[in-house]
Amino acid sequence: MRLFYVLLFLLASLVLPATAADDQSNQEVVKIAVSFTENFDKQNSAGIGALFTKDGVFVNPTGAHTDVAQFYAEAFKAGIDRIEITVKQAAAVGADAMIGMGEYQTSGKAASGAAISETGLWTATYVGDGGAWKIRMLTGLPKAPPPK
């Protein structure tokens, strides 16, 4: 019986720190998502670019984009002006790295007046950079249509 309690204590000591780290990771990822949303809604492409490391990359179906600020400036010119981001999961991957994933919804109007909308999934890798968390790689992919 005594061995059972010792094993239970050891298991709890291994699980609880990971949970606390994941809660902190989730809070950090949510902070970045909020900042991303605020900059997006202001159409501040430089502000979005500042959330990435200097060698950060955004990957979507059109490829890898290393000039993140320029990519978003072009998206704003195309008429996309609103984003909603949901953080579904975040976890520490070491002392200076985290991963996160969730969903997004963008919307706006094209020059023709037609509505623009996309719902998708995102994943991100974050690294510690000068005392702050920055996005090293963000992937955004539209959700596939439901099967027929």
Residue, then its C-alpha position, 0 to 999 in steps of 0.5 A: m500500500r505504501l508503494f502505491y502512495v509513493l507511485l501516486f506522488l511521483l506520478a502527480s509530481l510529473v504531471l502537475p508541472a506539465t499542466a502548469a507549463d501548458d497553462q502558462s503556454n496557453q496564456e502566452v499564446v492567447k496574448i499573442a493571438v490578441s495582439f495579432t487580432e488587434n493589429f489585423d483589425k487596425q490593418n497594421s501589417a508592421g505590427i503583425g510582422a513585429l510578432f514574428t522573429k526576424d527569420g519568421v515565416f508564414v506558410n499558407p497554400t500559396g507557399a512560405h512567406t518570409d516578408v510577413a508584413q508585406f504579405y499582410a499589407e497585400a491581404f489588406k489591399a485585397g479587402i480582408d479587414r477582420i480576423e477572429i482567432t481561437v486558441k484550441q491548444a498550446a504546450a511548452v516544448g522546452a524552456d524557450a519554445m512553445i507550439g499552439m493551434g486553433e482556428y481562424q475566420t477572416s472576412g472583408k470585401a473585395a474591390s468589386g464589393a463581393a464578400i471575402s471570407e475564409t475559415g481555417l486552421w492554424t498551427a504555430t511555433y513560438v520561441g523566446d526572443g529577447g525576453a518576449w515570445k515571438i512566432r517563428m512559424l505560422t501555418g494557416l490552411p483553409k478548412a476543407p469543404p465537408p465531404k459529399 
